[in-house]
Amino acid sequence: MQPASMATLPRGLAWVRALLSVGAAVAWALTVAMGVAGCAGPPLPPASASYVVLLADDDGKVGKVTISTARGNTVLDRPRQAARFAGPAGEVFEVSQERINRDFGAVLAASPARPVSFLLYFAVGGTRLNAESEGEVAKILAEIAARPAPDISVIGHTDTTGSNEDNEKLSLDRAQAVAELIGRSHRLAAAKVVVESHGKKNLLVATPDNTPQARNRRVEVTVR
């Protein structure tokens, strides 16, 4: 069964979590349960209802979903706010977390984990991690191990001391050293780890040229 309308996302929105329920079996279960639980808003009709519910991001941020039909537009912009595809324009209701877990638990469990980034810092002029960053390596490896098919990007950076050519090489050496550490620990295929060198471009802390800055001597590791 196809929904009677479409949920559209505003251009430029990086991440919106919205769950769509389409189909008679799911709709009937929601109708019965909402009547028992006393959820706010209009009840879903039996046998043919489809609806969309908006969820907050893991960090608590909430995006926006617009449901457009021939009857008009309905905007969802609060967590757990929902609307029926076949309902009147502007009619919204709230879905309890218990109901979301019951009806969409399998979907949520199957959703891929969000990317996680780590920063590792280095001693001056070489590929040796500082003491604090050595402790971060275990966290990176644990994050990789928790994902069934991880993709990893490793980007090397330097501060602004030295020439562009020297810094490009140094940042590449740092990134490769970290990538090799990850590869040895998890025996990942080379295609799973992407290594880049940014040299003294993309500074974390803006400085003039030829300025030592510990926070710019770094490798950024992103695990997806």
JOFENTA-V448259 format. One line per field, one symbol per residue. burial: I if it has 9 or more other C-alpha atoms within 8 Angstrom, else O. A space follows every 10 residues. Layout:
burial->???
This chain:
burial->OOOOIIIOIO OOOOOIIIIO IIIIOIIIOI IOIIIOOOIO OOOIIIIIII IIIIIIIOOO OIIIIIIIIO OOIIIIIIOI IIIIIOOOIO IIIIIOOOII OOIIIOOOOO OOOOOOOIII IIIOOOIOII OOIIOIOOOI IOIIOOOOOI OIIIIIIIII OOOOOOIIII IIIIIIIIIO OIIOOOOIOO OIIIIIIIII OOIOOOOOOO IOIIIIIIII IIII
